[in-house]
Amino acid sequence: MDCQRCHGFMVTEHFEDIFVGAGPTRAAGWRCVNCGELYDALVLSHRIHQHSQPSVENGID
């Protein structure tokens, strides 16, 4: 997998929620060894949701 930001090499990473909340406390994802960009299910779902929303800056309602 290549990083979308810098096209660098991605490695698997395991994250832990230190503020044990209502959701899962451990998650797996990807981290770029070049720029440090992180990808996991939550980040990707937010980015997909953000891109599907109309942009107010462009005057689209």
C-alpha distance matrix in Angstrom:
0.0 3.8 6.8 9.2 12.0 11.9 8.8 8.6 6.8 5.8 8.2 9.9 13.0 16.3 18.5 22.2 24.5 27.5 29.5 29.7 30.1 30.5 26.9 24.8 24.9 21.6 18.1 14.6 11.6 8.8 10.1 9.4 11.7 13.0 14.2 14.0 12.5 12.4 11.0 13.0 15.0 17.8 16.1 14.3 17.7 19.6 17.6 18.1 21.7 22.3 21.3 23.6 26.5 28.9 29.2 32.5 32.2 32.4 35.4 33.9 35.3
3.8 0.0 3.8 6.3 8.8 8.2 5.0 5.6 5.5 5.9 9.5 11.9 14.4 17.9 19.6 23.3 25.4 28.2 30.1 30.7 31.1 31.8 28.3 26.5 26.4 23.3 19.9 16.6 13.2 9.9 10.0 8.0 10.3 10.6 11.6 12.2 10.8 11.8 11.2 14.0 16.3 18.5 16.1 14.6 18.2 19.4 16.9 17.9 21.5 21.4 20.2 23.0 25.7 27.7 27.6 30.8 30.1 30.3 33.6 32.3 34.1
6.8 3.8 0.0 3.8 5.4 5.7 4.4 5.1 6.4 6.2 9.9 12.1 13.7 17.1 18.1 21.7 23.4 26.0 27.8 28.7 29.0 29.9 26.7 25.2 25.0 22.2 18.8 16.1 12.3 9.0 8.3 6.1 9.1 8.8 8.6 9.3 7.4 9.0 9.1 12.5 15.1 16.6 13.7 12.8 16.5 17.1 14.6 16.2 19.6 19.0 18.1 21.2 23.5 25.6 25.0 28.1 27.3 27.8 31.1 30.1 31.8
9.2 6.3 3.8 0.0 3.8 6.0 5.6 8.1 10.1 9.9 13.4 15.1 16.5 19.4 19.9 23.4 24.6 27.3 28.6 29.6 29.4 30.1 27.0 26.0 26.1 23.7 20.3 17.9 14.1 11.4 11.1 9.3 12.5 11.6 10.5 11.4 8.6 10.2 9.8 13.1 15.1 16.2 13.0 11.6 15.1 15.3 12.2 13.7 17.1 16.1 14.9 18.1 20.4 22.2 21.6 24.7 23.8 24.1 27.5 26.5 28.4
12.0 8.8 5.4 3.8 0.0 3.8 6.0 8.0 10.9 11.1 14.5 16.6 17.3 20.3 20.4 23.7 24.7 27.0 28.3 29.8 29.7 30.8 28.0 27.2 26.9 24.7 21.6 19.5 15.7 12.9 11.4 9.1 11.7 9.9 8.0 9.7 7.4 10.2 11.0 14.7 17.1 17.5 13.9 13.5 16.9 16.3 13.3 15.6 18.5 16.8 16.0 19.6 21.2 22.7 21.5 24.3 23.0 23.6 27.1 26.7 28.7
11.9 8.2 5.7 6.0 3.8 0.0 3.9 5.4 9.0 10.5 14.0 16.8 17.9 21.2 21.8 25.2 26.7 28.7 30.4 32.0 32.3 33.6 30.6 29.5 28.9 26.5 23.4 20.9 17.2 13.8 11.8 8.6 10.1 7.6 6.9 9.7 8.8 12.0 13.3 17.1 19.8 20.6 17.1 16.7 20.3 20.0 17.0 19.2 22.2 20.7 19.7 23.2 25.0 26.4 25.1 27.8 26.2 26.8 30.3 30.0 32.2
8.8 5.0 4.4 5.6 6.0 3.9 0.0 3.8 6.9 8.8 12.6 15.5 17.3 20.9 22.0 25.7 27.5 29.8 31.7 32.9 33.2 34.2 31.0 29.6 29.2 26.4 23.1 20.2 16.5 13.1 11.8 8.6 10.3 8.7 9.4 11.5 10.4 12.9 13.4 16.8 19.4 20.8 17.7 16.7 20.3 20.7 17.8 19.3 22.7 21.7 20.4 23.6 25.9 27.4 26.6 29.7 28.4 28.6 32.1 31.4 33.5
8.6 5.6 5.1 8.1 8.0 5.4 3.8 0.0 3.8 6.5 9.9 13.3 15.1 18.8 20.2 23.9 26.0 28.1 30.4 31.5 32.3 33.6 30.4 28.6 27.8 24.9 21.8 18.8 15.4 11.6 9.7 6.2 6.9 5.7 7.6 9.5 9.6 12.0 13.1 16.5 19.5 21.1 18.2 17.7 21.5 21.9 19.5 21.3 24.6 23.8 22.9 26.1 28.3 30.2 29.3 32.2 31.0 31.5 35.0 34.3 36.3
6.8 5.5 6.4 10.1 10.9 9.0 6.9 3.8 0.0 3.8 6.7 10.3 12.6 16.4 18.4 22.1 24.7 26.9 29.4 30.3 31.2 32.5 29.1 27.0 26.1 22.9 19.9 16.6 13.5 9.8 8.4 5.7 6.0 7.0 9.4 10.1 10.5 11.8 12.6 15.5 18.5 20.6 18.2 17.7 21.5 22.4 20.4 22.0 25.4 25.1 24.4 27.4 29.8 32.0 31.4 34.4 33.5 34.1 37.4 36.5 38.2
5.8 5.9 6.2 9.9 11.1 10.5 8.8 6.5 3.8 0.0 3.8 6.9 9.2 12.9 14.9 18.7 21.3 23.7 26.1 26.8 27.7 28.8 25.4 23.2 22.4 19.1 16.1 12.8 9.7 6.0 5.4 4.3 6.1 8.4 9.9 9.0 8.9 9.0 9.4 11.9 15.0 17.2 15.2 14.9 18.6 19.7 18.2 19.8 23.0 23.0 22.8 25.5 27.9 30.4 30.2 33.1 32.6 33.4 36.5 35.4 36.7
8.2 9.5 9.9 13.4 14.5 14.0 12.6 9.9 6.7 3.8 0.0 3.8 6.4 10.1 12.7 16.4 19.4 21.7 24.5 24.9 26.2 27.4 24.0 21.4 20.3 16.8 14.1 10.7 8.4 5.5 5.4 6.4 7.1 10.5 12.0 10.2 10.7 9.8 10.3 11.8 15.0 17.3 16.0 16.1 19.5 20.9 20.0 21.6 24.5 24.9 25.1 27.6 30.0 32.8 32.6 35.5 35.2 36.2 39.2 38.0 39.0
9.9 11.9 12.1 15.1 16.6 16.8 15.5 13.3 10.3 6.9 3.8 0.0 3.8 7.0 10.0 13.6 16.7 19.3 22.0 21.9 23.2 24.2 20.8 18.0 17.0 13.4 10.7 7.1 5.7 4.5 6.3 8.9 10.2 13.7 14.5 12.0 11.9 9.8 9.5 9.7 12.7 15.2 14.7 14.9 17.9 19.6 19.4 20.8 23.5 24.3 24.8 27.0 29.3 32.4 32.6 35.4 35.5 36.6 39.3 37.9 38.6
13.0 14.4 13.7 16.5 17.3 17.9 17.3 15.1 12.6 9.2 6.4 3.8 0.0 3.8 6.5 10.1 13.3 15.6 18.5 18.6 20.2 21.6 18.4 15.6 14.1 10.7 8.5 5.8 5.2 5.3 6.1 9.6 10.7 14.2 14.3 11.1 11.3 8.7 9.1 9.0 12.2 14.0 13.6 14.8 17.6 18.8 19.1 20.9 23.2 23.9 25.0 27.2 29.1 32.2 32.3 34.8 35.0 36.4 39.0 37.8 38.3
16.3 17.9 17.1 19.4 20.3 21.2 20.9 18.8 16.4 12.9 10.1 7.0 3.8 0.0 3.8 6.8 10.3 12.7 15.6 15.3 17.1 18.5 15.5 12.4 10.6 7.1 5.8 4.5 6.3 8.2 9.5 13.1 14.3 17.6 17.4 13.9 13.9 10.8 10.8 9.5 12.0 13.4 14.0 15.6 17.7 19.0 20.0 21.7 23.5 24.5 26.0 27.9 29.6 33.0 33.2 35.5 36.0 37.7 40.0 38.6 38.8
18.5 19.6 18.1 19.9 20.4 21.8 22.0 20.2 18.4 14.9 12.7 10.0 6.5 3.8 0.0 3.8 6.8 9.3 12.0 12.2 13.9 15.7 13.0 10.5 8.2 5.7 5.2 6.1 7.5 9.7 10.5 14.2 15.6 18.5 17.5 13.8 13.5 10.2 10.7 9.1 11.5 11.8 12.5 14.9 16.6 17.3 18.7 20.9 22.1 22.9 24.9 26.8 28.0 31.4 31.5 33.5 34.1 36.0 38.2 37.0 36.9
22.2 23.3 21.7 23.4 23.7 25.2 25.7 23.9 22.1 18.7 16.4 13.6 10.1 6.8 3.8 0.0 3.8 6.0 8.9 8.8 11.1 13.3 11.2 8.8 5.6 4.5 6.5 8.9 11.0 13.5 14.1 17.8 19.0 21.9 20.7 16.9 16.7 13.5 13.9 12.0 13.6 13.2 14.6 17.3 18.4 18.8 20.8 22.9 23.6 24.5 26.9 28.6 29.5 32.9 33.0 34.8 35.6 37.7 39.6 38.5 38.1
24.5 25.4 23.4 24.6 24.7 26.7 27.5 26.0 24.7 21.3 19.4 16.7 13.3 10.3 6.8 3.8 0.0 3.8 5.4 5.7 7.7 10.4 9.0 7.8 4.8 6.2 8.3 11.4 13.2 15.8 16.4 19.9 21.5 23.9 22.2 18.5 17.9 14.7 15.1 13.0 14.1 12.7 14.3 17.4 17.9 17.8 20.3 22.5 22.5 23.3 26.2 27.6 28.1 31.5 31.6 33.0 34.0 36.4 38.0 36.9 36.3
27.5 28.2 26.0 27.3 27.0 28.7 29.8 28.1 26.9 23.7 21.7 19.3 15.6 12.7 9.3 6.0 3.8 0.0 3.8 5.6 8.6 12.0 11.7 10.8 7.5 9.4 11.8 14.7 16.4 18.7 18.7 22.0 23.1 25.4 23.7 19.9 20.0 17.2 18.2 16.5 17.8 16.2 17.5 20.8 21.3 20.8 23.3 25.7 25.6 26.1 29.1 30.7 30.8 34.1 34.0 35.1 35.9 38.5 40.1 39.3 38.6
29.5 30.1 27.8 28.6 28.3 30.4 31.7 30.4 29.4 26.1 24.5 22.0 18.5 15.6 12.0 8.9 5.4 3.8 0.0 3.8 5.8 9.5 10.2 10.6 8.3 11.1 13.5 16.7 18.3 20.8 21.0 24.3 25.8 27.8 25.7 22.1 21.7 18.9 19.5 17.6 18.3 16.1 17.6 21.0 20.9 20.1 23.0 25.3 24.7 25.2 28.4 29.7 29.5 32.7 32.7 33.5 34.6 37.4 38.7 37.8 36.8
29.7 30.7 28.7 29.6 29.8 32.0 32.9 31.5 30.3 26.8 24.9 21.9 18.6 15.3 12.2 8.8 5.7 5.6 3.8 0.0 3.8 7.0 7.7 7.9 5.9 9.5 12.3 15.9 18.2 21.1 22.0 25.5 27.1 29.5 27.7 24.0 23.3 20.1 20.1 17.6 17.7 15.9 18.2 21.2 20.7 20.6 23.6 25.5 24.9 25.9 29.1 30.0 30.1 33.5 33.8 34.9 36.3 38.8 40.0 38.8 37.7
30.1 31.1 29.0 29.4 29.7 32.3 33.2 32.3 31.2 27.7 26.2 23.2 20.2 17.1 13.9 11.1 7.7 8.6 5.8 3.8 0.0 3.8 5.5 7.5 7.4 11.0 13.1 16.8 18.8 21.9 23.0 26.5 28.5 30.7 28.6 25.0 23.8 20.5 20.1 17.4 16.8 14.6 17.1 20.0 18.9 18.6 22.0 23.6 22.5 23.7 27.0 27.6 27.5 30.9 31.4 32.3 34.0 36.5 37.4 36.2 34.7
30.5 31.8 29.9 30.1 30.8 33.6 34.2 33.6 32.5 28.8 27.4 24.2 21.6 18.5 15.7 13.3 10.4 12.0 9.5 7.0 3.8 0.0 3.8 7.0 8.6 11.9 13.7 17.4 19.5 22.8 24.5 28.0 30.3 32.6 30.5 27.0 25.4 21.9 20.9 17.8 16.4 14.4 17.5 19.8 18.1 18.3 21.8 22.9 21.6 23.3 26.5 26.6 26.6 30.1 31.1 32.1 34.1 36.4 37.1 35.5 33.8
26.9 28.3 26.7 27.0 28.0 30.6 31.0 30.4 29.1 25.4 24.0 20.8 18.4 15.5 13.0 11.2 9.0 11.7 10.2 7.7 5.5 3.8 0.0 3.8 6.4 9.1 10.2 13.8 15.9 19.4 21.4 24.9 27.4 29.7 27.9 24.4 22.6 19.0 17.6 14.3 12.9 11.3 14.6 16.7 15.3 15.9 19.3 20.2 19.4 21.4 24.3 24.5 24.9 28.6 29.7 31.1 33.0 35.1 36.0 34.3 32.9
24.8 26.5 25.2 26.0 27.2 29.5 29.6 28.6 27.0 23.2 21.4 18.0 15.6 12.4 10.5 8.8 7.8 10.8 10.6 7.9 7.5 7.0 3.8 0.0 3.8 5.7 7.3 10.9 13.6 17.3 19.4 23.1 25.3 28.0 26.5 23.0 21.5 17.8 16.4 12.9 12.0 11.4 14.6 16.5 15.8 16.9 20.0 20.9 20.7 22.8 25.4 25.8 26.7 30.5 31.5 33.2 34.9 36.8 38.1 36.3 35.2
24.9 26.4 25.0 26.1 26.9 28.9 29.2 27.8 26.1 22.4 20.3 17.0 14.1 10.6 8.2 5.6 4.8 7.5 8.3 5.9 7.4 8.6 6.4 3.8 0.0 3.8 6.9 10.6 13.3 16.7 18.2 22.0 23.7 26.5 25.2 21.4 20.6 17.0 16.3 13.4 13.5 12.8 15.4 17.8 17.8 18.5 21.3 22.8 22.8 24.4 27.0 28.0 28.8 32.4 33.1 34.7 36.1 38.2 39.6 38.1 37.2
21.6 23.3 22.2 23.7 24.7 26.5 26.4 24.9 22.9 19.1 16.8 13.4 10.7 7.1 5.7 4.5 6.2 9.4 11.1 9.5 11.0 11.9 9.1 5.7 3.8 0.0 3.8 7.0 10.2 13.5 15.3 19.1 20.8 23.8 22.9 19.2 18.4 14.8 14.0 11.1 11.8 12.1 14.3 16.4 16.9 18.2 20.4 21.8 22.6 24.1 26.4 27.5 28.8 32.4 33.0 35.0 36.2 38.0 39.8 38.2 37.6
18.1 19.9 18.8 20.3 21.6 23.4 23.1 21.8 19.9 16.1 14.1 10.7 8.5 5.8 5.2 6.5 8.3 11.8 13.5 12.3 13.1 13.7 10.2 7.3 6.9 3.8 0.0 3.8 6.7 10.3 12.6 16.4 18.5 21.4 20.5 17.0 15.8 12.0 10.7 7.6 8.4 9.4 11.4 13.0 14.0 15.6 17.4 18.7 19.8 21.4 23.4 24.6 26.2 29.8 30.5 32.7 33.8 35.4 37.3 35.7 35.3
14.6 16.6 16.1 17.9 19.5 20.9 20.2 18.8 16.6 12.8 10.7 7.1 5.8 4.5 6.1 8.9 11.4 14.7 16.7 15.9 16.8 17.4 13.8 10.9 10.6 7.0 3.8 0.0 3.8 7.2 10.0 13.7 15.8 18.9 18.4 15.2 14.0 10.5 9.0 6.5 8.2 10.4 11.5 12.4 14.2 16.1 17.2 18.4 20.2 21.7 23.0 24.6 26.5 30.0 30.7 33.2 34.0 35.4 37.6 35.9 35.9
11.6 13.2 12.3 14.1 15.7 17.2 16.5 15.4 13.5 9.7 8.4 5.7 5.2 6.3 7.5 11.0 13.2 16.4 18.3 18.2 18.8 19.5 15.9 13.6 13.3 10.2 6.7 3.8 0.0 3.8 7.0 10.4 13.0 15.8 15.2 12.2 10.7 7.3 5.5 4.2 7.1 9.5 9.4 10.0 12.6 14.3 14.7 16.1 18.4 19.5 20.5 22.4 24.5 27.8 28.2 30.9 31.4 32.6 35.0 33.5 33.8
8.8 9.9 9.0 11.4 12.9 13.8 13.1 11.6 9.8 6.0 5.5 4.5 5.3 8.2 9.7 13.5 15.8 18.7 20.8 21.1 21.9 22.8 19.4 17.3 16.7 13.5 10.3 7.2 3.8 0.0 3.8 6.8 9.6 12.2 12.1 9.5 8.2 5.8 5.0 6.3 9.7 11.8 10.6 10.9 14.2 15.5 15.0 16.7 19.4 19.9 20.5 22.9 25.0 28.0 28.1 30.9 31.0 32.1 34.8 33.5 34.3
10.1 10.0 8.3 11.1 11.4 11.8 11.8 9.7 8.4 5.4 5.4 6.3 6.1 9.5 10.5 14.1 16.4 18.7 21.0 22.0 23.0 24.5 21.4 19.4 18.2 15.3 12.6 10.0 7.0 3.8 0.0 3.8 6.3 8.9 8.6 5.9 5.7 4.6 6.4 8.9 12.6 13.9 11.9 12.9 16.4 16.9 16.1 18.4 21.0 20.9 21.5 24.3 26.2 28.9 28.5 31.1 30.7 32.0 35.0 34.0 35.0
9.4 8.0 6.1 9.3 9.1 8.6 8.6 6.2 5.7 4.3 6.4 8.9 9.6 13.1 14.2 17.8 19.9 22.0 24.3 25.5 26.5 28.0 24.9 23.1 22.0 19.1 16.4 13.7 10.4 6.8 3.8 0.0 3.8 5.4 5.8 4.8 5.3 6.7 8.7 11.9 15.4 16.7 14.1 14.6 18.4 18.7 17.2 19.5 22.4 21.8 21.9 25.0 26.9 29.3 28.6 31.2 30.4 31.6 34.7 34.0 35.4
11.7 10.3 9.1 12.5 11.7 10.1 10.3 6.9 6.0 6.1 7.1 10.2 10.7 14.3 15.6 19.0 21.5 23.1 25.8 27.1 28.5 30.3 27.4 25.3 23.7 20.8 18.5 15.8 13.0 9.6 6.3 3.8 0.0 3.8 6.1 5.7 8.2 9.8 12.3 15.1 18.8 20.0 17.6 18.4 22.1 22.3 20.9 23.3 26.1 25.4 25.6 28.8 30.6 32.8 31.9 34.5 33.4 34.7 37.9 37.4 38.9
13.0 10.6 8.8 11.6 9.9 7.6 8.7 5.7 7.0 8.4 10.5 13.7 14.2 17.6 18.5 21.9 23.9 25.4 27.8 29.5 30.7 32.6 29.7 28.0 26.5 23.8 21.4 18.9 15.8 12.2 8.9 5.4 3.8 0.0 3.8 6.0 8.3 11.1 13.8 17.1 20.7 21.6 18.7 19.3 23.0 22.8 20.9 23.5 26.3 25.1 25.0 28.5 30.1 32.0 30.7 33.2 31.8 32.9 36.3 36.1 37.9
14.2 11.6 8.6 10.5 8.0 6.9 9.4 7.6 9.4 9.9 12.0 14.5 14.3 17.4 17.5 20.7 22.2 23.7 25.7 27.7 28.6 30.5 27.9 26.5 25.2 22.9 20.5 18.4 15.2 12.1 8.6 5.8 6.1 3.8 0.0 3.8 5.7 9.2 12.2 15.7 19.2 19.5 16.3 17.3 20.9 20.2 18.3 21.3 23.7 22.3 22.5 26.0 27.3 29.1 27.6 29.9 28.5 29.9 33.2 33.1 34.8
14.0 12.2 9.3 11.4 9.7 9.7 11.5 9.5 10.1 9.0 10.2 12.0 11.1 13.9 13.8 16.9 18.5 19.9 22.1 24.0 25.0 27.0 24.4 23.0 21.4 19.2 17.0 15.2 12.2 9.5 5.9 4.8 5.7 6.0 3.8 0.0 3.8 6.3 9.8 12.9 16.5 16.7 13.9 15.5 19.0 18.4 17.2 20.2 22.5 21.3 22.1 25.4 26.6 28.8 27.7 29.9 28.9 30.5 33.6 33.3 34.6
12.5 10.8 7.4 8.6 7.4 8.8 10.4 9.6 10.5 8.9 10.7 11.9 11.3 13.9 13.5 16.7 17.9 20.0 21.7 23.3 23.8 25.4 22.6 21.5 20.6 18.4 15.8 14.0 10.7 8.2 5.7 5.3 8.2 8.3 5.7 3.8 0.0 3.8 6.8 10.3 13.7 13.8 10.6 11.9 15.4 14.8 13.4 16.4 18.7 17.7 18.3 21.6 22.9 25.2 24.2 26.6 25.9 27.3 30.4 29.9 31.1
12.4 11.8 9.0 10.2 10.2 12.0 12.9 12.0 11.8 9.0 9.8 9.8 8.7 10.8 10.2 13.5 14.7 17.2 18.9 20.1 20.5 21.9 19.0 17.8 17.0 14.8 12.0 10.5 7.3 5.8 4.6 6.7 9.8 11.1 9.2 6.3 3.8 0.0 3.8 6.8 10.3 10.6 8.0 9.6 13.0 12.9 12.2 15.0 17.2 16.8 17.9 20.7 22.2 24.9 24.4 26.8 26.6 28.2 31.0 30.1 30.9
11.0 11.2 9.1 9.8 11.0 13.3 13.4 13.1 12.6 9.4 10.3 9.5 9.1 10.8 10.7 13.9 15.1 18.2 19.5 20.1 20.1 20.9 17.6 16.4 16.3 14.0 10.7 9.0 5.5 5.0 6.4 8.7 12.3 13.8 12.2 9.8 6.8 3.8 0.0 3.8 7.0 8.1 5.9 6.5 9.9 10.7 10.1 12.3 14.7 15.0 15.9 18.4 20.2 23.2 23.3 26.0 26.2 27.4 30.0 28.7 29.4
13.0 14.0 12.5 13.1 14.7 17.1 16.8 16.5 15.5 11.9 11.8 9.7 9.0 9.5 9.1 12.0 13.0 16.5 17.6 17.6 17.4 17.8 14.3 12.9 13.4 11.1 7.6 6.5 4.2 6.3 8.9 11.9 15.1 17.1 15.7 12.9 10.3 6.8 3.8 0.0 3.8 5.6 5.4 6.1 8.6 10.1 10.8 12.3 14.3 15.4 16.7 18.5 20.4 23.8 24.3 26.9 27.6 28.9 31.2 29.5 29.7
15.0 16.3 15.1 15.1 17.1 19.8 19.4 19.5 18.5 15.0 15.0 12.7 12.2 12.0 11.5 13.6 14.1 17.8 18.3 17.7 16.8 16.4 12.9 12.0 13.5 11.8 8.4 8.2 7.1 9.7 12.6 15.4 18.8 20.7 19.2 16.5 13.7 10.3 7.0 3.8 0.0 3.8 5.6 5.3 6.1 8.6 10.0 10.5 12.2 14.1 15.5 16.6 18.6 22.2 23.2 25.9 27.1 28.2 30.1 28.2 28.0
17.8 18.5 16.6 16.2 17.5 20.6 20.8 21.1 20.6 17.2 17.3 15.2 14.0 13.4 11.8 13.2 12.7 16.2 16.1 15.9 14.6 14.4 11.3 11.4 12.8 12.1 9.4 10.4 9.5 11.8 13.9 16.7 20.0 21.6 19.5 16.7 13.8 10.6 8.1 5.6 3.8 0.0 3.8 5.5 5.2 6.2 8.7 10.0 10.6 12.2 14.4 15.5 16.8 20.4 21.2 23.5 24.8 26.3 28.1 26.3 25.9
16.1 16.1 13.7 13.0 13.9 17.1 17.7 18.2 18.2 15.2 16.0 14.7 13.6 14.0 12.5 14.6 14.3 17.5 17.6 18.2 17.1 17.5 14.6 14.6 15.4 14.3 11.4 11.5 9.4 10.6 11.9 14.1 17.6 18.7 16.3 13.9 10.6 8.0 5.9 5.4 5.6 3.8 0.0 3.8 5.5 5.3 6.3 8.7 10.0 10.5 12.4 14.4 15.7 19.0 19.3 21.7 22.5 24.0 26.2 24.7 24.8
14.3 14.6 12.8 11.6 13.5 16.7 16.7 17.7 17.7 14.9 16.1 14.9 14.8 15.6 14.9 17.3 17.4 20.8 21.0 21.2 20.0 19.8 16.7 16.5 17.8 16.4 13.0 12.4 10.0 10.9 12.9 14.6 18.4 19.3 17.3 15.5 11.9 9.6 6.5 6.1 5.3 5.5 3.8 0.0 3.8 5.4 5.1 6.1 8.5 9.7 10.6 12.4 14.5 17.8 18.6 21.5 22.4 23.3 25.5 23.6 23.9
17.7 18.2 16.5 15.1 16.9 20.3 20.3 21.5 21.5 18.6 19.5 17.9 17.6 17.7 16.6 18.4 17.9 21.3 20.9 20.7 18.9 18.1 15.3 15.8 17.8 16.9 14.0 14.2 12.6 14.2 16.4 18.4 22.1 23.0 20.9 19.0 15.4 13.0 9.9 8.6 6.1 5.2 5.5 3.8 0.0 3.8 5.5 5.1 6.1 8.5 10.0 10.7 12.6 16.2 17.6 20.3 21.8 22.7 24.4 22.2 22.0
19.6 19.4 17.1 15.3 16.3 20.0 20.7 21.9 22.4 19.7 20.9 19.6 18.8 19.0 17.3 18.8 17.8 20.8 20.1 20.6 18.6 18.3 15.9 16.9 18.5 18.2 15.6 16.1 14.3 15.5 16.9 18.7 22.3 22.8 20.2 18.4 14.8 12.9 10.7 10.1 8.6 6.2 5.3 5.4 3.8 0.0 3.8 5.5 5.1 6.0 8.6 9.9 10.8 14.3 15.0 17.4 18.8 20.2 21.9 20.1 19.9
17.6 16.9 14.6 12.2 13.3 17.0 17.8 19.5 20.4 18.2 20.0 19.4 19.1 20.0 18.7 20.8 20.3 23.3 23.0 23.6 22.0 21.8 19.3 20.0 21.3 20.4 17.4 17.2 14.7 15.0 16.1 17.2 20.9 20.9 18.3 17.2 13.4 12.2 10.1 10.8 10.0 8.7 6.3 5.1 5.5 3.8 0.0 3.8 5.4 5.0 6.2 8.6 10.1 13.2 13.6 16.5 17.3 18.3 20.5 18.8 19.3
18.1 17.9 16.2 13.7 15.6 19.2 19.3 21.3 22.0 19.8 21.6 20.8 20.9 21.7 20.9 22.9 22.5 25.7 25.3 25.5 23.6 22.9 20.2 20.9 22.8 21.8 18.7 18.4 16.1 16.7 18.4 19.5 23.3 23.5 21.3 20.2 16.4 15.0 12.3 12.3 10.5 10.0 8.7 6.1 5.1 5.5 3.8 0.0 3.8 5.5 5.3 6.3 8.9 12.2 13.6 16.8 18.1 18.5 20.4 18.1 18.4
21.7 21.5 19.6 17.1 18.5 22.2 22.7 24.6 25.4 23.0 24.5 23.5 23.2 23.5 22.1 23.6 22.5 25.6 24.7 24.9 22.5 21.6 19.4 20.7 22.8 22.6 19.8 20.2 18.4 19.4 21.0 22.4 26.1 26.3 23.7 22.5 18.7 17.2 14.7 14.3 12.2 10.6 10.0 8.5 6.1 5.1 5.4 3.8 0.0 3.8 5.5 5.2 6.5 10.2 12.0 14.7 16.7 17.4 18.7 16.3 15.9
22.3 21.4 19.0 16.1 16.8 20.7 21.7 23.8 25.1 23.0 24.9 24.3 23.9 24.5 22.9 24.5 23.3 26.1 25.2 25.9 23.7 23.3 21.4 22.8 24.4 24.1 21.4 21.7 19.5 19.9 20.9 21.8 25.4 25.1 22.3 21.3 17.7 16.8 15.0 15.4 14.1 12.2 10.5 9.7 8.5 6.0 5.0 5.5 3.8 0.0 3.8 5.5 5.4 8.5 9.2 11.9 13.4 14.4 16.0 14.2 14.4
21.3 20.2 18.1 14.9 16.0 19.7 20.4 22.9 24.4 22.8 25.1 24.8 25.0 26.0 24.9 26.9 26.2 29.1 28.4 29.1 27.0 26.5 24.3 25.4 27.0 26.4 23.4 23.0 20.5 20.5 21.5 21.9 25.6 25.0 22.5 22.1 18.3 17.9 15.9 16.7 15.5 14.4 12.4 10.6 10.0 8.6 6.2 5.3 5.5 3.8 0.0 3.8 5.5 7.7 8.6 12.2 13.2 13.3 15.3 13.2 14.1
23.6 23.0 21.2 18.1 19.6 23.2 23.6 26.1 27.4 25.5 27.6 27.0 27.2 27.9 26.8 28.6 27.6 30.7 29.7 30.0 27.6 26.6 24.5 25.8 28.0 27.5 24.6 24.6 22.4 22.9 24.3 25.0 28.8 28.5 26.0 25.4 21.6 20.7 18.4 18.5 16.6 15.5 14.4 12.4 10.7 9.9 8.6 6.3 5.2 5.5 3.8 0.0 3.8 6.6 9.0 12.4 14.3 14.0 15.2 12.4 12.5
26.5 25.7 23.5 20.4 21.2 25.0 25.9 28.3 29.8 27.9 30.0 29.3 29.1 29.6 28.0 29.5 28.1 30.8 29.5 30.1 27.5 26.6 24.9 26.7 28.8 28.8 26.2 26.5 24.5 25.0 26.2 26.9 30.6 30.1 27.3 26.6 22.9 22.2 20.2 20.4 18.6 16.8 15.7 14.5 12.6 10.8 10.1 8.9 6.5 5.4 5.5 3.8 0.0 3.8 6.3 9.1 11.6 11.8 12.5 9.8 9.5
28.9 27.7 25.6 22.2 22.7 26.4 27.4 30.2 32.0 30.4 32.8 32.4 32.2 33.0 31.4 32.9 31.5 34.1 32.7 33.5 30.9 30.1 28.6 30.5 32.4 32.4 29.8 30.0 27.8 28.0 28.9 29.3 32.8 32.0 29.1 28.8 25.2 24.9 23.2 23.8 22.2 20.4 19.0 17.8 16.2 14.3 13.2 12.2 10.2 8.5 7.7 6.6 3.8 0.0 3.8 6.4 9.0 8.5 8.8 6.1 6.4
29.2 27.6 25.0 21.6 21.5 25.1 26.6 29.3 31.4 30.2 32.6 32.6 32.3 33.2 31.5 33.0 31.6 34.0 32.7 33.8 31.4 31.1 29.7 31.5 33.1 33.0 30.5 30.7 28.2 28.1 28.5 28.6 31.9 30.7 27.6 27.7 24.2 24.4 23.3 24.3 23.2 21.2 19.3 18.6 17.6 15.0 13.6 13.6 12.0 9.2 8.6 9.0 6.3 3.8 0.0 3.8 5.4 5.6 6.9 5.8 7.4
32.5 30.8 28.1 24.7 24.3 27.8 29.7 32.2 34.4 33.1 35.5 35.4 34.8 35.5 33.5 34.8 33.0 35.1 33.5 34.9 32.3 32.1 31.1 33.2 34.7 35.0 32.7 33.2 30.9 30.9 31.1 31.2 34.5 33.2 29.9 29.9 26.6 26.8 26.0 26.9 25.9 23.5 21.7 21.5 20.3 17.4 16.5 16.8 14.7 11.9 12.2 12.4 9.1 6.4 3.8 0.0 3.8 5.4 5.2 5.7 6.5
32.2 30.1 27.3 23.8 23.0 26.2 28.4 31.0 33.5 32.6 35.2 35.5 35.0 36.0 34.1 35.6 34.0 35.9 34.6 36.3 34.0 34.1 33.0 34.9 36.1 36.2 33.8 34.0 31.4 31.0 30.7 30.4 33.4 31.8 28.5 28.9 25.9 26.6 26.2 27.6 27.1 24.8 22.5 22.4 21.8 18.8 17.3 18.1 16.7 13.4 13.2 14.3 11.6 9.0 5.4 3.8 0.0 3.8 5.5 7.5 9.6
32.4 30.3 27.8 24.1 23.6 26.8 28.6 31.5 34.1 33.4 36.2 36.6 36.4 37.7 36.0 37.7 36.4 38.5 37.4 38.8 36.5 36.4 35.1 36.8 38.2 38.0 35.4 35.4 32.6 32.1 32.0 31.6 34.7 32.9 29.9 30.5 27.3 28.2 27.4 28.9 28.2 26.3 24.0 23.3 22.7 20.2 18.3 18.5 17.4 14.4 13.3 14.0 11.8 8.5 5.6 5.4 3.8 0.0 3.8 5.5 8.8
35.4 33.6 31.1 27.5 27.1 30.3 32.1 35.0 37.4 36.5 39.2 39.3 39.0 40.0 38.2 39.6 38.0 40.1 38.7 40.0 37.4 37.1 36.0 38.1 39.6 39.8 37.3 37.6 35.0 34.8 35.0 34.7 37.9 36.3 33.2 33.6 30.4 31.0 30.0 31.2 30.1 28.1 26.2 25.5 24.4 21.9 20.5 20.4 18.7 16.0 15.3 15.2 12.5 8.8 6.9 5.2 5.5 3.8 0.0 3.8 6.4
33.9 32.3 30.1 26.5 26.7 30.0 31.4 34.3 36.5 35.4 38.0 37.9 37.8 38.6 37.0 38.5 36.9 39.3 37.8 38.8 36.2 35.5 34.3 36.3 38.1 38.2 35.7 35.9 33.5 33.5 34.0 34.0 37.4 36.1 33.1 33.3 29.9 30.1 28.7 29.5 28.2 26.3 24.7 23.6 22.2 20.1 18.8 18.1 16.3 14.2 13.2 12.4 9.8 6.1 5.8 5.7 7.5 5.5 3.8 0.0 3.8
35.3 34.1 31.8 28.4 28.7 32.2 33.5 36.3 38.2 36.7 39.0 38.6 38.3 38.8 36.9 38.1 36.3 38.6 36.8 37.7 34.7 33.8 32.9 35.2 37.2 37.6 35.3 35.9 33.8 34.3 35.0 35.4 38.9 37.9 34.8 34.6 31.1 30.9 29.4 29.7 28.0 25.9 24.8 23.9 22.0 19.9 19.3 18.4 15.9 14.4 14.1 12.5 9.5 6.4 7.4 6.5 9.6 8.8 6.4 3.8 0.0
